[in-house]
Amino acid sequence: MTTRREFVKKAGKGLLAVSTASALCNNDLFGNTLTTDRQDDLFKISFAGYTFRDFDLDATLEMMQKIDAHDLCIKDFHLPLTSTNEEIAAFHAKLAAKNVTGCGVGPIYMRTEAEIDRAFEYIRRAGVKLLVGVPNYELLPYVDQKVKEYNVNYAIHTHGPDVPLYPDSDDVIKNVKDLDPRIGICLDIAHTIRYGADPIRDLEKYHERIFDIHLTDTYGTGKEGKLCELGRGIANLPVFVRTLRKLKYSGSCNIELTASKENCFTSAAESFGYIKGVVDATR
């Protein structure tokens, strides 16, 4: 059985892990570019905007540039729901200047039809095709109408034992199975484990309706299970990555962390380096 220690040895740690994994993928020991016929993965490793909740957009993009990360799921504290078209254009220009792309928006909580209207109009103006949402159960028929109108994927975030709304993938599918197939799941790995469910089983069972993934890890189960950097907890991320590849999952895998402001950068760098090393080592 492959241990976390072996993967960290392959990937390194923090920023060193990013550069080392890149070198191992593309170069020999003397820096010569290696040729390979392996196919690129269809999924991409990105960051959930929540990871950088204590920082403005400029600081967030600066950290992502240092980590060499290029995709961000947009949160409304970086691009408010009330943003004008000019502000949205300026936002995307800032991302482009740092070689970052917005791969979706959310999660956005929706408790009224008016909030649903606002969220769908927001995603249209933001120019992305994925909305991660948490609608009240009774609003799902209205979400169904909006998905048909706007032609976007709507991924409902799983929340584990903390929130009664959509604790796991089974609950999401039970409530949306008869709705538009573009309404599906944002599978949060750690929250699923904390709820006592198996994210790998959920991925295999529901992959056709999983449109977004939150790459998270946890030290334990239940409400007491604390989230942690990727690879430090009990999530079997190597097997999860192999399963993504086997199923040809083509969505985003957004690293989501809860580290303090002081530890945010090192937590993000370590987690990004670790998962990139896992991706390479499991090929």
Beta strands, then each sheet from edge to edge (+ up, - down):
strand 1: 44-48
strand 2: 71-74
strand 3: 101-110
strand 4: 130-135
strand 5: 153-157
strand 6: 183-188
strand 7: 210-215
strand 8: 217-218
strand 9: 227-228
strand 10: 252-255
sheet 1: 1+ 2+ 3+ 4+ 5+ 6+ 7+ 10+ 1+
sheet 2: 8+ 9-
end
